[in-house]
Amino acid sequence: MSGCTGNSSPLVPMAGAYFPFWLICVAAGVVGAVLVRVLFVRLGIDEGLPLRLLVYCAVAAIIGFALAIFVFGR
């Protein structure tokens, strides 16, 4: 259980409670994918996308993974 001690703890204190960092990354990825979709619709790119669901899931994953690496260092 040494992975949950000290600075290597996977929890982030927020609003008086501790949340796993991956939960924050998932939420940020979903919000980011929604914002990217709004941008794509305004630019007219959304109509030309094949497999839209796969594209937006990939965008959410990229945002979540990037946040995990660059902000939380994991």
C-alpha distances in whole Angstrom, upper triangle without the diagonal:
4,5,6,8,11,13,11,10,12,14,18,20,23,25,23,21,17,18,16,18,19,21,22,23,24,27,28,29,31,33,33,35,37,38,39,41,43,44,44,47,49,49,50,48,46,49,49,45,45,42,41,38,37,37,36,33,33,33,31,28,29,29,26,24,26,25,21,22,25,24,20,20,17
4,5,6,9,11,9,9,12,14,17,19,23,25,24,21,18,18,16,17,19,21,23,23,25,27,28,29,31,33,33,35,37,38,39,41,43,43,44,47,48,49,50,48,46,49,49,46,45,43,42,39,37,38,36,33,33,33,31,28,29,29,25,24,25,24,20,21,23,22,18,18,16
4,6,8,9,6,6,8,11,14,17,20,23,22,19,16,16,13,14,15,18,19,19,21,24,24,25,27,29,29,31,33,34,35,37,39,40,41,43,45,45,46,44,42,46,45,42,42,39,38,35,34,34,33,30,29,29,27,24,25,25,22,20,22,20,17,17,20,19,15,14,12
4,7,8,6,4,7,8,12,14,17,20,19,16,12,13,11,12,14,16,18,19,20,22,23,24,27,28,29,30,33,34,34,37,38,39,40,43,44,45,46,44,42,46,46,42,42,39,38,35,34,34,33,30,29,30,27,25,26,25,21,21,22,20,17,18,20,18,15,15,13
4,7,6,5,9,10,13,14,18,21,19,17,14,15,14,15,17,19,20,21,23,25,25,27,29,30,31,33,35,36,37,39,41,41,43,45,46,47,48,46,45,48,48,45,45,43,41,38,37,37,35,33,32,32,29,27,28,27,24,23,24,22,19,20,21,19,16,16,15
4,6,6,10,11,12,13,17,20,18,17,14,16,15,15,18,20,20,21,24,25,25,27,29,30,30,33,35,35,36,39,40,40,42,45,46,46,48,46,45,48,48,45,46,43,42,39,38,38,36,33,33,32,30,28,28,27,24,23,23,21,18,19,20,18,14,15,15
4,6,9,10,11,13,16,19,18,17,14,15,14,13,16,18,18,18,21,23,22,24,27,28,28,30,32,32,33,36,37,37,39,42,43,43,45,43,42,46,45,42,43,41,39,37,35,35,33,31,30,29,27,25,25,24,21,20,20,18,15,15,16,14,11,11,12
4,6,9,11,14,17,20,19,17,14,14,12,11,14,16,16,17,20,21,21,23,25,26,26,28,31,31,32,34,36,36,38,40,42,42,44,41,40,44,43,40,41,38,37,34,33,33,31,28,28,27,25,23,23,22,19,18,18,17,13,14,15,14,10,10,9
4,5,8,11,14,17,16,14,10,11,9,9,12,14,14,15,18,19,20,21,24,25,25,27,30,30,31,34,35,36,37,39,41,41,43,41,40,43,43,40,40,37,36,33,32,32,30,28,27,27,24,22,23,22,18,18,19,17,14,15,16,14,11,12,11
4,7,10,13,16,16,13,9,8,6,6,8,10,11,12,14,16,17,18,20,21,22,24,26,27,28,30,32,32,34,36,37,38,40,37,36,39,39,36,36,34,32,30,28,28,26,24,24,23,21,19,20,18,15,15,16,14,11,13,15,13,9,11,9
4,7,9,13,12,9,6,5,4,6,9,10,10,12,14,15,16,18,20,21,22,24,26,26,28,30,31,32,34,36,37,38,40,38,36,40,40,37,37,35,33,30,29,29,27,25,25,24,21,20,21,19,16,16,18,15,12,15,16,13,10,13,12
4,6,10,10,8,5,5,6,6,10,10,9,11,14,14,14,17,19,19,20,23,24,24,26,28,29,30,32,34,35,36,38,36,35,39,39,36,37,35,32,30,30,29,26,25,25,24,21,20,21,18,15,16,17,14,12,15,15,12,9,13,13
4,7,6,6,4,6,9,9,13,12,11,14,16,16,16,19,21,20,22,25,26,26,28,30,31,32,34,36,36,38,40,38,37,41,42,39,40,37,35,32,32,32,29,27,28,26,23,23,24,21,18,20,20,17,16,18,18,14,13,16,17
4,5,5,6,7,10,10,13,12,10,14,16,14,15,18,19,18,20,23,23,24,26,28,28,30,32,33,34,36,38,37,35,39,40,37,38,36,33,31,31,31,28,26,27,25,22,23,23,20,18,20,20,17,16,19,19,15,14,18,18
4,6,8,10,13,14,17,15,13,17,18,16,17,20,21,20,22,25,25,25,28,29,29,31,33,34,35,37,39,38,37,40,42,39,40,38,35,33,33,33,30,28,30,28,25,25,26,23,21,23,24,20,20,23,22,19,18,22,22
4,7,10,13,15,18,16,15,19,20,19,20,23,24,23,25,28,28,28,31,33,33,34,37,38,39,41,42,41,40,43,45,42,43,41,38,35,36,36,32,31,32,30,27,27,29,26,23,25,26,22,21,24,24,20,19,23,23
4,7,10,12,15,13,13,17,18,16,18,21,22,22,24,26,27,27,30,31,32,34,36,37,38,40,41,40,38,42,43,40,41,38,36,33,33,33,30,28,30,29,25,25,27,24,21,23,24,20,19,23,23,19,18,21,21
4,7,9,12,11,11,14,16,15,17,19,20,21,23,25,26,27,29,31,31,33,35,36,37,39,41,39,37,41,42,39,39,37,34,31,31,32,29,27,27,27,23,23,24,22,19,20,21,18,16,19,20,17,15,18,17
4,6,8,7,8,11,12,12,14,16,17,18,19,21,22,24,26,27,28,30,31,33,34,36,37,36,34,37,38,35,36,33,31,28,28,28,25,23,24,23,19,19,21,19,15,17,18,15,14,17,18,15,13,16,15
4,5,6,7,9,10,11,13,15,16,17,19,21,22,23,25,27,28,29,31,33,34,35,37,35,33,36,37,33,34,31,29,26,26,26,23,21,22,21,18,17,18,17,13,14,16,13,11,14,16,14,11,14,12
4,5,5,6,9,10,11,12,15,16,16,18,20,21,22,24,26,27,28,30,32,33,34,32,31,34,35,31,32,29,27,25,24,24,21,19,19,19,15,14,16,14,10,11,13,10,8,11,12,10,8,10,9
4,5,5,6,9,10,10,12,14,15,16,18,20,21,22,24,25,26,28,30,31,32,30,28,31,32,28,29,26,24,22,21,21,19,16,16,16,13,11,13,12,8,9,11,9,7,11,13,11,9,12,10
4,5,5,6,9,10,11,12,14,15,17,19,20,21,23,24,26,27,29,30,31,29,28,31,31,28,29,26,24,21,21,21,18,16,17,16,13,12,15,13,9,11,14,11,10,14,15,14,12,15,13
4,5,5,6,9,10,11,12,14,16,16,18,20,21,22,24,26,27,28,30,28,27,30,31,28,29,26,24,21,21,21,18,16,17,16,12,12,14,11,8,11,12,9,9,13,13,11,10,14,13
4,5,5,6,9,10,10,12,14,15,16,18,20,21,22,24,26,26,28,26,24,28,28,25,26,24,21,19,19,18,15,13,14,13,9,9,10,8,5,7,9,6,6,10,11,10,9,12,11
4,5,5,6,9,10,10,12,14,15,16,19,20,21,23,24,25,26,24,22,26,26,23,24,21,19,16,16,16,13,11,12,11,8,8,10,8,6,9,11,9,9,13,14,13,13,15,14
4,5,5,6,8,10,11,12,14,15,17,19,20,21,23,24,26,24,22,25,27,24,25,22,19,17,17,17,14,12,14,13,9,10,12,10,8,11,13,11,12,15,16,14,15,17,17
4,6,5,6,8,10,10,12,14,15,16,18,20,21,22,24,22,21,24,25,23,24,22,19,17,18,16,13,13,13,11,8,10,11,7,6,10,10,8,10,13,13,12,13,16,16
4,6,5,6,9,10,10,12,14,15,16,18,20,21,22,20,18,22,22,19,21,18,16,14,14,13,10,9,9,7,4,6,7,5,5,8,9,8,10,13,14,13,14,16,16
4,5,5,6,9,10,11,13,14,15,17,19,20,21,19,17,20,21,18,20,17,14,12,13,12,9,8,10,9,5,8,10,8,8,12,13,12,14,17,17,17,18,20,19
4,5,5,6,9,10,11,12,14,15,17,19,20,19,17,20,22,19,21,19,16,15,16,15,11,11,13,10,8,11,12,9,10,14,14,12,15,18,18,17,18,21,20
4,5,5,6,9,10,10,12,14,15,16,18,17,15,19,20,18,20,18,15,14,15,13,10,11,11,8,6,10,10,7,9,12,12,11,14,16,16,15,17,19,19
4,5,5,6,9,10,10,12,14,15,16,14,12,16,17,14,16,15,11,11,11,9,6,7,9,6,5,9,9,8,10,13,13,13,16,18,18,18,20,22,21
4,5,5,6,9,10,11,12,14,15,14,12,15,17,15,17,16,12,11,13,12,8,10,12,9,8,12,13,11,13,16,16,16,19,21,21,21,22,24,24
4,5,5,6,9,10,11,12,14,14,12,16,18,16,19,18,14,14,16,13,10,13,14,10,10,14,14,11,14,17,16,16,19,21,20,20,22,24,24
4,5,5,6,9,10,10,12,11,10,14,15,13,16,15,12,13,14,11,8,11,11,8,9,13,12,10,13,16,15,16,19,20,20,20,23,24,24
4,5,5,6,9,10,10,9,7,11,12,11,14,13,10,11,12,10,7,11,12,9,11,14,14,13,16,18,18,19,22,23,23,23,26,27,27
4,5,5,6,9,10,10,9,12,14,14,17,17,13,14,16,14,11,14,16,13,14,17,17,16,18,21,20,20,24,25,25,25,27,29,29
4,5,5,6,9,9,9,12,14,13,17,17,14,16,17,14,12,16,16,13,14,18,17,15,18,21,20,20,23,25,24,24,27,28,29
4,5,5,6,5,5,9,10,10,13,14,11,13,15,11,11,14,14,12,14,17,16,16,19,21,20,21,24,25,25,26,28,30,30
4,5,5,6,5,8,10,11,14,15,12,14,16,14,12,16,17,15,16,20,20,19,22,24,24,24,27,29,28,29,31,33,33
4,5,8,8,10,13,14,17,18,15,18,20,17,15,19,20,17,19,22,21,20,23,26,25,25,29,30,29,29,32,34,34
4,6,8,10,11,12,16,18,15,18,19,16,16,19,19,17,19,22,21,20,24,25,24,25,29,29,28,29,32,33,34
4,6,6,8,10,13,16,13,17,18,15,15,19,19,17,20,23,22,22,25,27,26,27,30,31,31,32,34,35,35
4,6,6,7,11,13,11,14,15,12,13,16,16,14,17,20,19,19,22,24,23,25,28,28,28,30,32,33,33
4,5,5,9,10,8,11,13,10,10,14,15,13,16,18,18,18,21,23,23,24,27,28,28,29,31,32,32
4,6,8,11,9,12,14,12,13,17,17,17,19,21,21,22,25,26,27,28,31,32,32,33,35,36,35
4,6,10,9,13,14,12,13,17,17,16,19,21,21,22,25,26,26,28,30,31,31,33,35,35,35
4,6,6,9,10,8,10,13,13,13,16,18,17,19,21,23,23,25,27,28,28,30,32,32,32
4,6,9,9,8,11,13,13,14,17,18,18,20,22,23,24,26,28,29,30,31,33,33,32
4,6,5,6,9,10,11,13,15,16,17,19,20,21,23,25,26,27,29,30,31,31,30
4,5,5,6,8,10,10,12,14,15,17,18,20,21,23,24,26,27,28,29,30,29
4,5,5,6,9,10,11,12,14,15,16,18,20,21,22,24,26,27,27,28,27
4,6,5,6,9,10,10,12,14,15,16,18,20,21,22,24,25,26,26,25
4,5,5,6,9,10,11,12,14,15,16,18,20,21,22,24,25,25,24
4,5,5,6,9,10,11,12,14,15,16,18,20,21,22,23,24,23
4,5,5,6,9,10,10,12,14,15,16,18,20,21,21,22,21
4,5,5,6,9,10,10,12,14,15,16,18,19,20,21,19
4,5,5,6,9,10,11,12,14,15,16,18,19,20,19
4,6,5,6,9,10,11,12,14,15,16,17,18,17
4,5,5,6,8,10,10,12,14,15,15,16,15
4,6,5,6,8,10,11,12,14,15,15,14
4,6,5,6,9,10,10,11,13,14,14
4,5,5,6,9,10,10,11,12,11
4,5,5,6,9,10,10,10,9
4,5,5,6,8,9,9,10
4,5,5,5,7,9,9
4,6,6,5,6,6
4,6,6,5,5
4,6,6,8
4,6,8
4,6
4
